[in-house]
Amino acid sequence: MKVNLEREGVNIVKLGVEVEAERAKKAYEKTCRQLSQRVKIPGFRPGKAPRNMIEKTVGIDMIKQQTLEHLVPEILGRVIMDEKLDVITEPQIDSWKFEVGEPLELVAHFEVRPEVKLGEYKALAVKVEQAQLDSDAMDRALQSIADAKASLQTISGRAIKLGDTALMDFECFVNGELVEGGKAEGLLLEIKEGNFLDGFCEQLVGKEAGAKAEIKATFPENNPNTELAGKAGDFKVEVREIRERQVPEIDNELAKSVNQESLDSLKEALRQRLDEEVETENETRLQRCVVDAVVANAEVNIPDSMIERESNLLLQHMRRYVEQAGQGWEDFVASPDYEAVYAEKREEARQRVLTSLVLGAVVRAETMTITEEESSPYLAELIARYNLPIEQIAHNEELRRAFDELRRQAMEEALTRKVVDFLTGQANVEYVPEAEKAEETPAEVAQS
């Protein structure tokens, strides 16, 4: 087999391969034998039809195509292994020439991982801004629990004010006609600025239970019902009840409602949780600071194609978020906000690719590997997250592929954690107060 490699651009490899005529012929004949087992040809038992009958029935071009589908991955895999190419994309076939009895000629291209020149990455001296509990952290945590236990109580003797919840009936008219689906009975609406429609709740302030009111409000331009978008609505409203949100006292009874024996035991549990959150935050800051310093010390020319792929992935996630919020993606792309969002996602993609490349270079420099045992906790978490029916994998090809992808992802996550732990374990860390840290520049922090 003759192989010709050419480098194009930062990380593109163009590969020319010439496979011996005899090897290509044997692969072609093997495909014919396999097809003869599956294709029904009158007058011949399965597997007994001669090659010329298979060619006549199936077509030579189809046989060649199926031969290449089996032979090409084997050929490219061998070349990639022999040449020690760090391939990061599936090979793309540019051209091929295949005539039985002649050498098979094949031209393909693919991307390889760009070279990373690591700078200092061991025993880096870093200063980390230390997270600390705010003085009112406990009070806010207790208040959050009390707020979660709040209930709505019907009240009388006063009018609606902001913060109340109103039980109401209404009808909505546009241009004097009742809107389809624009009638509601027993609607509970929290009375706060901007809720429901701009200005709607504010017009209810001061109304008492039993009162009837006519309210005018305009539907937003991005309203999911395009027939109402931007139009003025006239609402006929009847207030049936006014309900006030009542927050319980922070006492032993509140503690018992969340399965604690007393307020003191609740505070102790909260203190433990808050301390754990601070510890986790400091660990996250340390990891970010060390990784940023390692990345800053490295040199790498990132191909636009890698940034583009990662950027497209981030935009796909963004699209799901936009559509779940009820806005059309095309409308969002046409909006004034899109240009800034696109630039932000592209920069995020560039930083993610850069970090991945540098951490990968450290992995290779330190010859790090991951065992199945090390990745198993990550795999178990992914299986639970995606609710993969593990007991059905052996009998379902699609589930098997999904499991293999999760296993690959688990190995990557475990390896990333391992290399980050290695870097932070090597670092000389000094935790500093936030004010002191704020006085230094990012370059000073990375080079300290």
C-alpha positions as CSV (number, residue, x, y, z in Angstrom):
1,M,0.0,0.0,0.0
2,K,1.4,3.4,-1.0
3,V,0.6,6.4,1.2
4,N,1.1,10.1,0.5
5,L,0.5,12.6,3.3
6,E,0.2,16.4,2.7
7,R,-0.4,19.1,5.4
8,E,-2.8,21.8,4.5
9,G,-3.4,24.8,6.7
10,V,-3.1,24.6,10.5
11,N,-4.4,21.1,11.0
12,I,-5.7,19.6,7.8
13,V,-4.1,16.4,6.5
14,K,-4.7,15.3,2.9
15,L,-4.1,11.6,2.4
16,G,-3.5,9.8,-0.9
17,V,-3.6,6.0,-0.8
18,E,-3.0,3.4,-3.4
19,V,-4.1,-0.2,-2.5
20,E,-2.7,-3.2,-4.2
21,A,-4.9,-4.5,-7.0
22,E,-5.0,-8.0,-5.5
23,R,-6.2,-6.8,-2.1
24,A,-8.9,-4.6,-3.7
25,K,-10.0,-7.6,-5.8
26,K,-10.3,-9.9,-2.9
27,A,-12.4,-7.3,-1.0
28,Y,-14.7,-7.0,-4.0
29,E,-15.1,-10.8,-4.3
30,K,-15.8,-11.0,-0.5
31,T,-18.6,-8.5,-0.9
32,C,-20.0,-10.6,-3.8
33,R,-20.0,-13.7,-1.6
34,Q,-21.8,-11.9,1.2
35,L,-24.4,-10.5,-1.2
36,S,-25.0,-14.0,-2.7
37,Q,-26.1,-15.1,0.8
38,R,-28.7,-12.3,1.0
39,V,-29.9,-11.7,-2.5
40,K,-32.4,-14.1,-4.0
41,I,-31.4,-15.1,-7.5
42,P,-33.8,-17.5,-9.4
43,G,-32.2,-20.9,-10.1
44,F,-29.5,-20.6,-7.4
45,R,-29.4,-21.5,-3.8
46,P,-28.2,-18.8,-1.3
47,G,-24.5,-18.4,-1.6
48,K,-24.2,-20.4,-4.8
49,A,-24.7,-17.8,-7.5
50,P,-21.6,-16.9,-9.5
51,R,-20.1,-13.5,-9.4
52,N,-21.4,-12.5,-12.9
53,M,-24.9,-13.2,-11.8
54,I,-24.5,-11.1,-8.6
55,E,-23.1,-8.2,-10.7
56,K,-26.0,-8.5,-13.1
57,T,-28.6,-8.6,-10.3
58,V,-27.2,-6.0,-7.9
59,G,-25.0,-3.9,-10.1
60,I,-21.3,-3.4,-10.2
61,D,-21.4,0.1,-8.8
62,M,-23.4,-1.0,-5.8
63,I,-21.0,-3.8,-5.1
64,K,-18.1,-1.4,-5.4
65,Q,-19.8,1.0,-3.0
66,Q,-20.4,-1.7,-0.4
67,T,-16.8,-2.9,-0.8
68,L,-15.5,0.6,-0.1
69,E,-17.8,0.9,2.9
70,H,-16.0,-2.0,4.5
71,L,-12.5,-1.6,3.1
72,V,-11.9,2.2,3.5
73,P,-12.3,2.4,7.3
74,E,-9.8,-0.5,7.6
75,I,-7.3,1.2,5.3
76,L,-7.6,4.7,6.9
77,G,-7.5,3.2,10.4
78,R,-4.2,1.4,9.5
79,V,-2.7,4.6,8.0
80,I,-3.7,6.7,11.0
81,M,-2.2,4.2,13.4
82,D,1.0,3.7,11.3
83,E,1.6,7.4,10.9
84,K,0.6,8.1,14.5
85,L,-1.9,10.8,13.5
86,D,-4.0,12.4,16.2
87,V,-7.2,12.6,14.2
88,I,-10.1,14.7,15.6
89,T,-12.7,14.4,12.8
90,E,-14.1,11.6,10.7
91,P,-12.1,11.3,7.4
92,Q,-13.9,12.8,4.4
93,I,-13.5,11.0,1.1
94,D,-12.6,13.5,-1.7
95,S,-12.3,11.0,-4.6
96,W,-11.7,7.4,-5.4
97,K,-10.9,5.2,-8.5
98,F,-11.9,1.5,-8.3
99,E,-11.7,-0.9,-11.2
100,V,-11.5,-4.6,-10.4
101,G,-8.0,-5.9,-11.3
102,E,-6.4,-2.5,-10.9
103,P,-5.0,-0.7,-7.8
104,L,-7.6,1.2,-5.7
105,E,-6.8,4.9,-5.6
106,L,-8.3,6.9,-2.7
107,V,-7.9,10.6,-1.6
108,A,-9.3,11.7,1.7
109,H,-8.8,14.6,4.2
110,F,-9.3,15.0,7.9
111,E,-8.3,17.3,10.8
112,V,-5.6,16.4,13.3
113,R,-5.1,18.0,16.7
114,P,-3.1,21.2,16.4
115,E,0.3,21.3,18.1
116,V,0.3,22.7,21.7
117,K,3.5,24.1,23.1
118,L,3.1,23.9,26.9
119,G,4.7,26.5,29.1
120,E,5.1,26.1,32.8
121,Y,2.3,24.0,34.2
122,K,3.7,22.3,37.3
123,A,4.0,24.0,40.7
124,L,2.5,27.3,39.5
125,A,2.1,29.9,42.2
126,V,-1.4,31.3,42.2
127,K,-3.4,33.6,44.3
128,V,-7.1,32.7,44.6
129,E,-9.8,35.0,45.7
130,Q,-11.3,33.3,48.8
131,A,-15.0,33.0,49.1
132,Q,-16.5,33.6,52.5
133,L,-19.9,33.5,54.0
134,D,-21.7,36.8,54.1
135,S,-22.6,38.0,57.6
136,D,-26.3,37.6,56.8
137,A,-26.0,34.2,55.0
138,M,-27.8,32.4,57.8
139,D,-30.6,34.9,58.0
140,R,-31.1,34.7,54.3
141,A,-31.1,30.9,54.3
142,L,-33.7,30.8,57.1
143,Q,-35.8,33.5,55.3
144,S,-35.7,31.4,52.1
145,I,-37.1,28.4,54.0
146,A,-39.9,30.6,55.5
147,D,-40.7,32.0,52.1
148,A,-40.9,28.5,50.6
149,K,-43.5,27.7,53.3
150,A,-45.6,30.8,52.7
151,S,-49.3,30.3,51.9
152,L,-52.0,32.4,50.4
153,Q,-54.8,33.5,52.7
154,T,-58.0,35.2,51.6
155,I,-58.4,38.6,53.2
156,S,-61.2,41.2,53.3
157,G,-61.5,44.8,54.4
158,R,-58.9,46.3,52.0
159,A,-58.1,46.8,48.3
160,I,-55.5,45.1,46.2
161,K,-51.9,46.2,46.6
162,L,-48.7,45.0,44.8
163,G,-47.6,41.6,46.2
164,D,-51.2,40.3,46.6
165,T,-52.7,37.5,44.5
166,A,-56.1,38.1,42.9
167,L,-58.7,35.4,42.0
168,M,-60.5,36.8,39.0
169,D,-62.6,36.2,35.9
170,F,-62.0,38.1,32.7
171,E,-62.8,38.4,29.0
172,C,-60.4,39.8,26.4
173,F,-61.6,41.7,23.4
174,V,-59.5,42.9,20.5
175,N,-61.1,45.4,18.1
176,G,-64.4,44.8,19.9
177,E,-64.4,41.0,19.3
178,L,-63.9,38.4,22.0
179,V,-60.5,36.7,21.4
180,E,-60.6,33.0,20.8
181,G,-59.5,31.4,24.1
182,G,-59.6,34.9,25.7
183,K,-61.9,34.0,28.5
184,A,-60.8,32.8,31.9
185,E,-62.6,31.9,35.1
186,G,-60.9,31.4,38.5
187,L,-57.5,32.8,37.3
188,L,-55.0,33.3,40.2
189,L,-52.7,36.1,39.3
190,E,-49.9,37.5,41.4
191,I,-50.1,41.3,41.3
192,K,-46.7,42.6,40.5
193,E,-45.3,45.0,37.9
194,G,-45.0,43.6,34.5
195,N,-46.8,40.3,35.2
196,F,-49.2,38.9,32.6
197,L,-49.1,42.0,30.3
198,D,-47.3,45.3,30.9
199,G,-49.5,47.6,32.9
200,F,-52.2,45.0,33.5
201,C,-51.5,44.3,37.2
202,E,-50.9,48.0,38.0
203,Q,-54.4,48.8,36.9
204,L,-55.9,46.3,39.4
205,V,-54.2,48.0,42.4
206,G,-56.9,49.7,44.5
207,K,-59.7,47.4,43.4
208,E,-61.6,45.5,46.1
209,A,-63.1,42.0,46.1
210,G,-66.3,42.0,44.0
211,A,-65.2,44.9,41.9
212,K,-65.5,45.0,38.1
213,A,-62.9,46.8,36.1
214,E,-62.1,47.5,32.5
215,I,-58.4,47.2,31.8
216,K,-56.4,48.1,28.7
217,A,-53.1,46.3,27.9
218,T,-51.1,45.7,24.7
219,F,-49.8,42.3,23.7
220,P,-46.0,42.1,23.1
221,E,-44.6,42.0,19.6
222,N,-43.2,38.5,20.3
223,N,-46.5,37.1,21.6
224,P,-46.7,33.3,20.7
225,N,-50.1,34.0,19.1
226,T,-49.0,36.1,16.2
227,E,-52.6,37.2,15.5
228,L,-52.4,39.1,18.8
229,A,-48.8,40.4,18.6
230,G,-48.6,44.1,19.1
231,K,-52.4,44.6,19.4
232,A,-54.3,46.4,22.1
233,G,-56.6,44.3,24.3
234,D,-59.6,45.4,26.3
235,F,-60.2,43.2,29.4
236,K,-63.4,43.0,31.3
237,V,-62.3,41.8,34.8
238,E,-64.2,40.8,37.9
239,V,-62.2,40.4,41.1
240,R,-63.5,37.5,43.1
241,E,-61.0,37.3,46.0
242,I,-57.9,39.0,47.3
243,R,-55.3,36.7,48.8
244,E,-52.3,37.8,50.8
245,R,-49.1,35.9,51.0
246,Q,-48.4,35.0,54.6
247,V,-44.9,33.9,55.6
248,P,-44.5,31.8,58.8
249,E,-42.4,32.9,61.7
250,I,-38.8,31.6,61.9
251,D,-39.2,29.4,64.9
252,N,-39.3,25.8,66.1
253,E,-42.5,25.2,64.2
254,L,-40.9,26.2,60.9
255,A,-38.0,23.9,61.7
256,K,-40.4,20.9,62.4
257,S,-42.0,21.6,59.0
258,V,-38.7,20.7,57.3
259,N,-38.1,17.6,59.5
260,Q,-35.8,19.3,62.0
261,E,-36.3,18.9,65.8
262,S,-35.8,22.6,66.6
263,L,-34.7,25.9,65.2
264,D,-31.2,25.2,66.6
265,S,-30.9,21.9,64.8
266,L,-32.1,23.6,61.6
267,K,-29.5,26.3,62.0
268,E,-26.8,23.6,62.5
269,A,-27.9,21.8,59.3
270,L,-27.9,25.1,57.4
271,R,-24.5,26.0,58.8
272,Q,-23.1,22.7,57.5
273,R,-24.7,23.2,54.1
274,L,-23.4,26.7,53.8
275,D,-19.9,25.7,54.8
276,E,-19.9,23.0,52.2
277,E,-21.1,25.5,49.5
278,V,-18.2,27.8,50.4
279,E,-15.7,25.0,50.3
280,T,-17.0,23.9,46.9
281,E,-16.9,27.5,45.6
282,N,-13.3,27.9,46.8
283,E,-12.4,24.6,45.1
284,T,-14.0,25.8,41.9
285,R,-12.1,29.1,42.0
286,L,-8.9,27.3,42.6
287,Q,-9.4,25.0,39.6
288,R,-10.4,27.9,37.4
289,C,-7.4,30.0,38.5
290,V,-4.9,27.2,37.9
291,V,-6.3,26.1,34.6
292,D,-6.4,29.7,33.4
293,A,-2.8,30.1,34.3
294,V,-1.7,26.9,32.5
295,V,-3.7,28.0,29.4
296,A,-2.1,31.4,29.5
297,N,1.4,29.9,29.5
298,A,0.7,27.7,26.5
299,E,1.0,28.5,22.8
300,V,-1.5,27.0,20.3
301,N,-2.9,28.1,16.9
302,I,-6.6,27.2,17.0
303,P,-8.1,26.3,13.6
304,D,-11.3,28.2,12.8
305,S,-13.1,24.9,12.0
306,M,-12.7,23.8,15.7
307,I,-14.1,27.1,17.0
308,E,-16.9,27.0,14.4
309,R,-18.0,23.4,15.4
310,E,-18.0,24.3,19.1
311,S,-19.8,27.6,18.5
312,N,-22.5,25.8,16.5
313,L,-23.0,23.4,19.4
314,L,-23.4,26.3,21.8
315,L,-25.9,28.0,19.5
316,Q,-27.9,24.8,19.2
317,H,-28.3,24.8,23.0
318,M,-29.2,28.5,22.8
319,R,-31.8,27.7,20.1
320,R,-33.5,25.1,22.4
321,Y,-33.6,27.7,25.2
322,V,-35.1,30.4,22.9
323,E,-37.7,28.1,21.5
324,Q,-38.7,26.7,24.9
325,A,-39.3,30.3,26.0
326,G,-41.8,30.6,23.2
327,Q,-39.8,32.7,20.7
328,G,-39.1,31.6,17.1
329,W,-35.4,31.0,16.4
330,E,-35.5,32.9,13.1
331,D,-37.1,35.9,14.8
332,F,-34.3,35.8,17.4
333,V,-31.6,35.7,14.7
334,A,-33.2,38.7,13.1
335,S,-33.3,40.6,16.4
336,P,-30.8,43.3,17.4
337,D,-29.6,41.0,20.3
338,Y,-28.4,38.2,18.1
339,E,-25.2,39.8,16.9
340,A,-24.0,40.2,20.5
341,V,-25.1,36.7,21.5
342,Y,-23.3,35.2,18.5
343,A,-20.1,37.1,19.4
344,E,-20.3,35.9,23.0
345,K,-20.9,32.3,22.1
346,R,-18.1,32.3,19.6
347,E,-15.7,33.7,22.2
348,E,-16.9,31.1,24.7
349,A,-16.3,28.4,22.1
350,R,-12.8,29.6,21.4
351,Q,-12.0,29.5,25.1
352,R,-13.5,26.0,25.5
353,V,-11.5,24.7,22.6
354,L,-8.3,26.3,23.8
355,T,-8.7,24.9,27.3
356,S,-9.5,21.4,26.0
357,L,-6.4,21.5,23.7
358,V,-4.1,22.6,26.5
359,L,-5.4,20.1,29.1
360,G,-5.1,17.4,26.5
361,A,-1.5,18.3,25.9
362,V,-0.9,18.0,29.7
363,V,-2.5,14.6,29.7
364,R,-0.2,13.4,26.9
365,A,2.9,15.0,28.5
366,E,2.1,13.2,31.8
367,T,0.9,10.0,30.0
368,M,-2.3,10.0,32.0
369,T,-4.9,7.2,31.4
370,I,-8.3,6.4,32.9
371,T,-9.4,3.0,34.0
372,E,-13.0,1.7,33.8
373,E,-13.1,1.8,37.6
374,E,-12.2,5.5,37.7
375,S,-14.8,6.4,35.1
376,S,-17.6,4.2,36.5
377,P,-19.1,6.9,38.9
378,Y,-19.3,9.3,36.0
379,L,-20.9,6.7,33.8
380,A,-23.5,5.8,36.5
381,E,-24.4,9.5,36.8
382,L,-24.8,9.9,33.1
383,I,-27.0,6.7,32.9
384,A,-29.2,8.0,35.7
385,R,-29.4,11.5,34.1
386,Y,-30.5,10.2,30.7
387,N,-32.6,7.4,32.2
388,L,-30.9,4.8,30.0
389,P,-32.5,1.4,30.5
390,I,-29.3,-0.5,31.1
391,E,-31.0,-3.9,31.2
392,Q,-32.1,-3.5,27.5
393,I,-28.8,-2.5,26.0
394,A,-27.7,-6.0,25.0
395,H,-30.9,-6.4,22.8
396,N,-31.1,-2.9,21.3
397,E,-28.5,-1.6,18.8
398,E,-29.6,2.1,19.3
399,L,-29.4,1.8,23.0
400,R,-26.0,0.1,22.7
401,R,-24.7,3.1,20.6
402,A,-26.1,5.5,23.2
403,F,-24.4,3.6,26.0
404,D,-21.1,3.6,24.1
405,E,-21.4,7.4,23.7
406,L,-22.1,7.8,27.4
407,R,-19.1,5.6,28.2
408,R,-16.9,7.8,26.0
409,Q,-18.2,10.9,27.7
410,A,-17.7,9.4,31.1
411,M,-14.1,8.6,30.3
412,E,-13.5,12.2,29.1
413,E,-15.1,13.7,32.2
414,A,-13.0,11.4,34.5
415,L,-9.8,12.3,32.6
416,T,-10.6,16.0,32.7
417,R,-11.1,15.8,36.5
418,K,-7.9,13.8,36.8
419,V,-5.7,16.3,35.0
420,V,-7.3,19.3,36.8
421,D,-6.7,17.6,40.2
422,F,-3.1,16.9,39.1
423,L,-2.6,20.6,38.2
424,T,-4.2,22.0,41.4
425,G,-2.4,19.4,43.5
426,Q,0.9,20.7,42.1
427,A,0.1,24.4,42.5
428,N,1.4,26.6,45.3
429,V,-1.8,28.2,46.4
430,E,-2.4,31.4,48.4
431,Y,-5.9,32.4,49.3
432,V,-6.3,36.1,49.5
433,P,-9.2,38.4,50.5
434,E,-11.3,39.6,47.7
435,A,-10.3,43.3,48.1
436,E,-6.6,42.3,47.8
437,K,-7.2,40.2,44.8
438,A,-9.2,42.9,43.1
439,E,-6.1,45.2,43.1
440,E,-4.1,42.8,41.0
441,T,-4.3,42.4,37.2
442,P,-5.1,39.0,35.7
443,A,-1.5,38.8,34.3
444,E,-0.1,39.3,37.8
445,V,-2.3,36.5,39.1
446,A,-1.3,34.1,36.3
447,Q,2.4,34.8,36.7
448,S,2.6,35.1,40.5
